[in-house]
Amino acid sequence: MLDLNDFFYFVHIVDCGGFTSAGRKLRISKSTLSHRIQQLEAALGVRLLNRTSRQFGMTNAGEEFYRHAVGMLQQAEQAETVIKQRLSEPSGTVRFTTSVANAQFVMRRLIVDFLVRFPKVNLVEHATDRHVDILSENFDVAIRAHSVPLPDSALVQRTLAPAPWFLFAGASYLERNTPPFTPQDLARHPSLFMMRSGVVPSWHLRNQSNGNQQEVVLPLTPRLLGDDMVSLKEAARAGLGIVALPGYVCRDDVHSGQLLRVLPDWTAGDSTITALIPYRHGLLPSVRAFVEHLAAELPKFLLL
């Protein structure tokens, strides 16, 4: 197999008009350069240079080889320039995957802000509730919301923000019904429950407002049991009962007054939003900028 360094040496020898001048420029001995060209000619099976004590020039084959070698070196320089630019300024494409709920309620705003801030970066978003293997499926980042620690893996985990769950009810529902003042009062109200695999319908409520943590587990017989946050939120907004959802899911409806917090001193669960990336070192600036943007902006966005 040809040594591509010999292409480099050959072009410089021709450009410098001989071995001596090329050796001075490259800081390589004339004998070393001569030996490398002899190896190249032997590998190609053709003479590239006519060299005598009085004359130096290319053969016809040498001229043809020179044109291709110059083109190859130019492409190599362009490839190096592209990579150096990508390493100095965020640019290129970032492919990320996230859950459907995250895409609907969180990422849709954060990615717009990111694209405005970084005009040379393109994003490819894949929203799915399927577990995605980002290594085999060629994603740069996965954004995961989880209530239990993520399993250990070769992926690097970057915590972006806590995402607590709260109790919500529609404004119309609370106008028709006496609001609950204690967790025990919830037993008199219809519940809307987010179904998760292997989880018995119940609310795990926690209060840390007075410095002393209180915990209550309330079994439920849900009026609506489902795994779609949008449907559960719509049911609560329609006045069908009380629902526990991540705060960011109901943020806009709380601000508009269509949903209200119930038992505002209590949380109904803890979750965390985490970024998973394949490796910590050698990240492209575009990927690093995307993760840093999420880490800076997501906590502010999750505030109710």
The 8 nearest C-alpha neighbors of each residue, nearest first, counted from 0:
[[1, 2, 42, 3, 43, 39, 38, 5],
 [0, 2, 3, 42, 39, 5, 43, 4],
 [1, 3, 4, 5, 0, 6, 39, 38],
 [2, 4, 5, 6, 1, 7, 8, 0],
 [5, 3, 7, 6, 2, 8, 9, 1],
 [4, 6, 8, 3, 7, 2, 9, 35],
 [7, 5, 9, 3, 4, 8, 68, 10],
 [6, 8, 4, 5, 10, 9, 11, 3],
 [9, 7, 5, 11, 6, 10, 12, 4],
 [8, 10, 6, 12, 11, 7, 5, 13],
 [11, 9, 13, 7, 12, 8, 14, 6],
 [12, 10, 14, 8, 13, 9, 15, 21],
 [11, 13, 21, 9, 17, 15, 10, 14],
 [12, 14, 16, 10, 11, 15, 17, 9],
 [15, 13, 11, 16, 12, 10, 17, 21],
 [16, 14, 12, 21, 13, 20, 17, 11],
 [17, 15, 13, 14, 12, 20, 18, 55],
 [16, 18, 12, 15, 19, 20, 13, 21],
 [17, 19, 21, 12, 29, 20, 22, 32],
 [18, 20, 22, 21, 29, 17, 23, 28],
 [21, 19, 23, 22, 18, 15, 17, 24],
 [22, 20, 12, 24, 18, 15, 23, 19],
 [21, 23, 27, 19, 25, 26, 20, 28],
 [22, 24, 26, 20, 21, 25, 19, 27],
 [25, 23, 21, 22, 26, 20, 27, 15],
 [24, 26, 22, 27, 23, 21, 11, 8],
 [27, 25, 23, 22, 24, 28, 21, 29],
 [26, 28, 22, 25, 29, 23, 31, 32],
 [29, 27, 31, 30, 22, 32, 26, 23],
 [28, 30, 32, 22, 31, 18, 19, 33],
 [29, 31, 33, 28, 32, 34, 27, 18],
 [32, 30, 34, 28, 33, 29, 35, 27],
 [33, 31, 35, 29, 34, 30, 36, 28],
 [32, 34, 30, 36, 31, 35, 29, 37],
 [33, 35, 37, 31, 32, 36, 30, 38],
 [36, 34, 38, 32, 37, 33, 31, 39],
 [37, 35, 39, 33, 38, 34, 40, 32],
 [36, 38, 34, 40, 35, 39, 41, 33],
 [39, 37, 41, 35, 36, 40, 42, 34],
 [38, 40, 36, 42, 41, 37, 43, 35],
 [41, 39, 43, 37, 45, 42, 38, 46],
 [40, 42, 44, 38, 39, 43, 37, 45],
 [41, 43, 39, 40, 44, 38, 1, 0],
 [44, 42, 40, 41, 45, 39, 46, 1],
 [43, 45, 41, 42, 40, 46, 39, 47],
 [46, 44, 40, 43, 47, 41, 60, 42],
 [45, 47, 40, 48, 58, 44, 61, 60],
 [46, 48, 61, 58, 57, 60, 45, 40],
 [49, 47, 57, 58, 56, 46, 50, 61],
 [50, 48, 56, 55, 57, 58, 51, 47],
 [51, 49, 55, 54, 48, 56, 52, 53],
 [50, 52, 54, 53, 55, 49, 56, 48],
 [51, 53, 54, 50, 55, 49, 17, 18],
 [54, 52, 51, 55, 50, 49, 56, 17],
 [53, 55, 51, 50, 52, 56, 49, 17],
 [56, 54, 50, 49, 51, 17, 53, 48],
 [55, 57, 49, 48, 50, 54, 58, 13],
 [58, 56, 48, 61, 49, 47, 62, 59],
 [57, 59, 61, 60, 47, 48, 62, 49],
 [60, 58, 62, 61, 63, 57, 47, 64],
 [59, 61, 63, 58, 62, 47, 64, 46],
 [60, 62, 47, 58, 64, 57, 59, 63],
 [63, 61, 65, 59, 64, 60, 57, 58],
 [64, 62, 60, 66, 65, 61, 59, 67],
 [63, 65, 61, 67, 62, 66, 68, 60],
 [66, 64, 68, 62, 63, 67, 61, 69],
 [67, 65, 69, 63, 64, 68, 70, 62],
 [66, 68, 70, 64, 69, 65, 71, 63],
 [67, 69, 65, 71, 70, 66, 6, 64],
 [70, 68, 72, 66, 71, 67, 65, 73],
 [71, 69, 67, 73, 68, 72, 74, 66],
 [70, 72, 68, 74, 69, 73, 67, 75],
 [73, 71, 75, 69, 74, 70, 76, 68],
 [72, 74, 76, 70, 75, 71, 69, 77],
 [75, 73, 77, 71, 72, 76, 78, 70],
 [74, 76, 72, 78, 73, 77, 79, 71],
 [77, 75, 79, 73, 74, 78, 80, 72],
 [76, 78, 74, 80, 79, 75, 81, 73],
 [79, 77, 75, 81, 76, 80, 74, 82],
 [78, 80, 76, 82, 77, 81, 83, 75],
 [81, 79, 77, 83, 78, 82, 84, 76],
 [82, 80, 78, 84, 79, 83, 77, 85],
 [81, 83, 85, 79, 84, 80, 86, 78],
 [84, 82, 86, 80, 85, 81, 79, 87],
 [83, 85, 87, 81, 86, 82, 88, 80],
 [86, 84, 82, 83, 87, 88, 90, 89],
 [85, 87, 83, 84, 284, 88, 283, 82],
 [86, 88, 84, 85, 83, 89, 284, 82],
 [89, 87, 85, 86, 84, 90, 284, 285],
 [90, 88, 285, 284, 85, 120, 119, 288],
 [91, 89, 120, 119, 285, 85, 88, 92],
 [90, 92, 120, 121, 119, 285, 93, 89],
 [91, 93, 121, 122, 120, 94, 90, 123],
 [92, 94, 122, 286, 139, 123, 121, 95],
 [95, 93, 123, 138, 139, 122, 124, 92],
 [96, 94, 140, 124, 141, 138, 139, 123],
 [95, 97, 125, 141, 124, 126, 142, 140],
 [98, 96, 142, 126, 141, 143, 101, 127],
 [97, 99, 128, 127, 101, 126, 100, 102],
 [98, 100, 126, 102, 127, 101, 128, 103],
 [101, 99, 103, 102, 98, 104, 228, 105],
 [102, 100, 105, 98, 104, 103, 99, 106],
 [101, 103, 106, 99, 100, 107, 105, 104],
 [104, 102, 100, 101, 105, 107, 99, 106],
 [103, 105, 101, 248, 102, 100, 106, 247],
 [106, 104, 101, 107, 102, 103, 108, 109],
 [105, 107, 102, 109, 108, 110, 101, 104],
 [108, 106, 105, 110, 102, 109, 103, 111],
 [109, 107, 111, 106, 110, 105, 112, 104],
 [108, 110, 106, 112, 111, 107, 113, 105],
 [109, 111, 113, 112, 108, 106, 107, 114],
 [112, 110, 114, 108, 113, 109, 115, 107],
 [113, 111, 109, 115, 110, 114, 116, 108],
 [112, 114, 110, 116, 111, 115, 117, 109],
 [115, 113, 117, 111, 116, 112, 118, 110],
 [116, 114, 112, 113, 117, 118, 111, 110],
 [115, 117, 113, 114, 118, 112, 111, 119],
 [116, 118, 114, 119, 115, 120, 113, 89],
 [119, 117, 120, 114, 115, 116, 121, 90],
 [120, 118, 90, 117, 91, 121, 89, 114],
 [119, 121, 90, 91, 118, 117, 92, 89],
 [122, 120, 92, 91, 93, 119, 123, 114],
 [123, 121, 93, 92, 94, 124, 120, 95],
 [122, 124, 94, 93, 95, 125, 121, 92],
 [125, 123, 95, 96, 94, 122, 126, 97],
 [124, 126, 96, 95, 127, 97, 123, 94],
 [127, 125, 99, 97, 98, 96, 102, 124],
 [126, 128, 98, 99, 129, 97, 125, 96],
 [127, 129, 98, 99, 130, 126, 97, 100],
 [130, 128, 127, 131, 98, 126, 97, 99],
 [129, 131, 128, 132, 127, 98, 133, 97],
 [130, 132, 133, 129, 136, 96, 141, 127],
 [133, 131, 134, 135, 136, 130, 138, 137],
 [132, 134, 138, 136, 137, 131, 135, 141],
 [135, 133, 137, 132, 136, 138, 277, 139],
 [134, 136, 137, 132, 133, 138, 131, 277],
 [137, 135, 133, 134, 138, 132, 131, 139],
 [136, 138, 134, 133, 135, 139, 94, 132],
 [139, 137, 133, 94, 95, 140, 136, 134],
 [138, 140, 94, 95, 93, 276, 137, 286],
 [141, 139, 95, 276, 275, 138, 274, 96],
 [140, 142, 96, 275, 95, 274, 97, 143],
 [143, 141, 274, 97, 273, 96, 275, 140],
 [144, 142, 273, 272, 97, 141, 145, 274],
 [143, 145, 272, 271, 273, 270, 142, 146],
 [146, 144, 270, 271, 147, 143, 272, 148],
 [145, 147, 270, 269, 271, 148, 144, 268],
 [146, 148, 145, 149, 270, 271, 269, 150],
 [149, 147, 150, 146, 145, 271, 151, 270],
 [148, 150, 147, 151, 145, 152, 156, 146],
 [151, 149, 152, 148, 147, 154, 153, 156],
 [150, 152, 149, 153, 154, 148, 156, 155],
 [153, 151, 154, 150, 155, 149, 156, 277],
 [152, 154, 155, 151, 277, 278, 276, 156],
 [155, 153, 277, 152, 276, 275, 156, 278],
 [154, 156, 276, 275, 278, 277, 279, 157],
 [157, 155, 275, 274, 154, 158, 273, 276],
 [158, 156, 274, 273, 159, 275, 155, 276],
 [159, 157, 273, 160, 274, 272, 156, 271],
 [158, 160, 294, 273, 272, 157, 274, 293],
 [161, 159, 298, 272, 271, 158, 162, 297],
 [160, 162, 271, 270, 272, 163, 159, 298],
 [161, 163, 270, 271, 245, 160, 269, 272],
 [164, 162, 269, 270, 245, 268, 161, 246],
 [165, 163, 245, 268, 267, 244, 246, 266],
 [166, 164, 266, 267, 243, 244, 246, 245],
 [165, 167, 243, 261, 242, 260, 267, 241],
 [168, 166, 260, 261, 242, 259, 241, 258],
 [169, 167, 241, 235, 258, 259, 240, 242],
 [168, 170, 236, 258, 238, 172, 235, 171],
 [169, 171, 173, 172, 257, 258, 259, 174],
 [170, 172, 174, 169, 173, 238, 175, 237],
 [173, 171, 238, 169, 175, 174, 170, 176],
 [174, 172, 176, 170, 175, 171, 178, 177],
 [173, 175, 171, 172, 176, 170, 177, 178],
 [176, 174, 172, 173, 171, 177, 170, 238],
 [177, 175, 173, 174, 178, 172, 188, 171],
 [176, 178, 173, 179, 175, 174, 180, 172],
 [179, 177, 173, 176, 180, 261, 184, 174],
 [180, 178, 184, 181, 185, 177, 262, 261],
 [179, 181, 262, 178, 184, 182, 261, 183],
 [182, 180, 183, 184, 179, 262, 185, 178],
 [183, 181, 184, 185, 180, 179, 215, 262],
 [182, 184, 181, 185, 186, 217, 179, 187],
 [185, 183, 179, 181, 182, 186, 187, 180],
 [184, 186, 188, 187, 183, 182, 179, 181],
 [185, 187, 184, 188, 183, 189, 219, 182],
 [188, 186, 185, 184, 189, 183, 179, 190],
 [187, 189, 185, 186, 190, 240, 241, 184],
 [190, 188, 240, 222, 241, 221, 187, 191],
 [191, 189, 221, 241, 240, 222, 242, 192],
 [190, 192, 242, 223, 221, 222, 241, 224],
 [193, 191, 224, 221, 194, 242, 190, 223],
 [192, 194, 226, 225, 224, 195, 191, 228],
 [193, 195, 226, 225, 192, 224, 196, 198],
 [196, 194, 198, 197, 193, 226, 199, 225],
 [195, 197, 198, 194, 199, 226, 193, 200],
 [196, 198, 195, 199, 194, 200, 201, 193],
 [199, 197, 195, 196, 200, 194, 201, 193],
 [198, 200, 201, 197, 218, 195, 194, 219],
 [201, 199, 219, 198, 218, 192, 220, 202],
 [202, 200, 218, 219, 217, 199, 203, 216],
 [201, 203, 217, 216, 204, 267, 218, 200],
 [202, 204, 216, 267, 215, 268, 201, 217],
 [203, 205, 267, 215, 266, 214, 202, 265],
 [204, 206, 214, 266, 265, 213, 215, 267],
 [207, 205, 265, 213, 212, 208, 264, 214],
 [206, 208, 212, 210, 209, 211, 213, 205],
 [207, 209, 210, 206, 264, 211, 212, 265],
 [210, 208, 211, 207, 212, 206, 213, 264],
 [209, 211, 207, 208, 212, 206, 213, 264],
 [212, 210, 209, 207, 213, 208, 206, 214],
 [211, 213, 207, 206, 210, 214, 205, 209],
 [214, 212, 206, 205, 211, 207, 215, 204],
 [213, 215, 205, 204, 206, 212, 216, 203],
 [214, 216, 204, 203, 217, 205, 213, 182],
 [217, 215, 203, 202, 204, 218, 201, 214],
 [216, 218, 202, 201, 215, 219, 203, 182],
 [219, 217, 201, 200, 216, 202, 220, 199],
 [220, 218, 201, 200, 221, 217, 190, 202],
 [219, 221, 222, 200, 218, 190, 189, 201],
 [222, 220, 190, 223, 191, 219, 224, 192],
 [221, 223, 190, 191, 189, 220, 224, 240],
 [224, 222, 191, 221, 192, 225, 190, 231],
 [223, 225, 192, 221, 194, 191, 193, 222],
 [226, 224, 194, 193, 227, 223, 192, 231],
 [225, 227, 194, 193, 228, 195, 224, 231],
 [228, 226, 229, 230, 225, 231, 193, 194],
 [227, 229, 231, 230, 232, 226, 193, 100],
 [228, 230, 232, 231, 227, 233, 100, 248],
 [231, 229, 233, 232, 228, 227, 234, 225],
 [232, 230, 234, 228, 233, 229, 235, 191],
 [231, 233, 235, 229, 234, 230, 228, 236],
 [232, 234, 236, 230, 235, 231, 237, 229],
 [235, 233, 237, 231, 232, 236, 239, 230],
 [236, 234, 232, 238, 237, 169, 168, 233],
 [235, 237, 169, 233, 238, 234, 258, 232],
 [238, 236, 234, 235, 239, 233, 169, 171],
 [237, 239, 172, 169, 235, 236, 240, 171],
 [240, 238, 235, 234, 237, 172, 189, 241],
 [239, 241, 189, 190, 235, 238, 191, 168],
 [242, 240, 168, 190, 167, 191, 235, 189],
 [241, 243, 191, 167, 166, 190, 192, 235],
 [244, 242, 166, 165, 267, 164, 167, 192],
 [245, 243, 164, 165, 246, 242, 248, 166],
 [246, 244, 164, 247, 248, 163, 165, 162],
 [245, 247, 248, 249, 164, 250, 165, 244],
 [246, 248, 250, 301, 249, 245, 104, 105],
 [249, 247, 246, 245, 104, 250, 244, 228],
 [250, 248, 252, 247, 246, 251, 253, 245],
 [249, 251, 247, 253, 252, 303, 248, 246],
 [250, 252, 254, 253, 249, 255, 248, 247],
 [253, 251, 255, 257, 258, 249, 254, 250],
 [254, 252, 258, 256, 250, 255, 251, 259],
 [253, 255, 251, 252, 256, 250, 257, 303],
 [254, 256, 252, 253, 257, 251, 258, 250],
 [257, 255, 253, 258, 254, 252, 259, 170],
 [258, 256, 252, 170, 255, 169, 253, 236],
 [259, 257, 169, 253, 252, 256, 168, 170],
 [260, 258, 167, 168, 253, 170, 169, 261],
 [259, 261, 167, 263, 166, 262, 168, 258],
 [260, 262, 166, 167, 263, 259, 168, 179],
 [263, 261, 264, 265, 180, 260, 166, 179],
 [262, 264, 265, 261, 260, 266, 165, 166],
 [265, 263, 262, 206, 208, 266, 207, 205],
 [264, 266, 206, 205, 263, 262, 204, 267],
 [265, 267, 165, 205, 204, 268, 164, 206],
 [268, 266, 204, 165, 164, 203, 243, 202],
 [269, 267, 164, 266, 163, 203, 204, 270],
 [270, 268, 163, 146, 164, 162, 271, 267],
 [269, 271, 146, 162, 145, 163, 161, 144],
 [270, 272, 161, 162, 145, 144, 160, 273],
 [271, 273, 144, 160, 143, 159, 161, 158],
 [272, 274, 158, 159, 143, 157, 142, 271],
 [273, 275, 142, 157, 141, 156, 158, 143],
 [276, 274, 156, 141, 155, 140, 154, 157],
 [275, 277, 140, 155, 154, 278, 139, 274],
 [276, 278, 154, 155, 134, 275, 139, 279],
 [279, 277, 276, 155, 280, 154, 282, 281],
 [278, 280, 155, 282, 281, 277, 276, 154],
 [281, 279, 282, 278, 283, 277, 287, 155],
 [280, 282, 283, 279, 278, 284, 86, 287],
 [283, 281, 280, 287, 284, 286, 279, 278],
 [282, 284, 285, 286, 86, 287, 281, 85],
 [285, 283, 89, 287, 286, 288, 86, 282],
 [284, 286, 89, 288, 283, 287, 90, 289],
 [287, 285, 289, 283, 288, 284, 93, 290],
 [286, 288, 284, 290, 289, 285, 291, 282],
 [287, 289, 291, 285, 286, 290, 284, 292],
 [290, 288, 292, 286, 287, 291, 285, 293],
 [289, 291, 293, 287, 292, 288, 294, 286],
 [292, 290, 294, 288, 293, 289, 287, 295],
 [293, 291, 289, 295, 290, 294, 288, 296],
 [292, 294, 290, 296, 297, 291, 295, 289],
 [293, 295, 159, 291, 292, 297, 296, 290],
 [296, 294, 292, 293, 297, 291, 298, 299],
 [297, 295, 293, 299, 298, 294, 292, 300],
 [296, 298, 300, 293, 299, 294, 295, 301],
 [299, 297, 301, 160, 300, 296, 302, 295],
 [300, 298, 297, 296, 301, 302, 295, 160],
 [299, 301, 297, 298, 302, 296, 247, 105],
 [302, 300, 247, 298, 299, 297, 303, 246],
 [303, 301, 300, 299, 298, 247, 246, 250],
 [302, 250, 301, 246, 247, 253, 254, 300]]
